């Protein structure tokens, strides 16, 4: 059920933030796949979830693999969001040089009083 919920949430989020061009769609999809694979693998390794699959009875192995797929898929959503936010940020600062971009990043990361 969790994997189904994550899948539906991902479909809704991706449909609500549809890209403006085919290039933007391709970059966002590639980023989503890569963050799914890398982020999902990192979460599974960090929480040692692979041991639930190895040596488990058939039904538990099946359920653990479905849960792992849900984790991998859910880790792709931040990739989609970060790429879209990056596109927006770069689009607003298209005419600035590298020093101005570095100042903007420093200003955004500076602690607020």
Helices and strands as residue ranges (DSSP letters): H 2-16, H 22-46, G 49-52, H 58-92, H 98-109
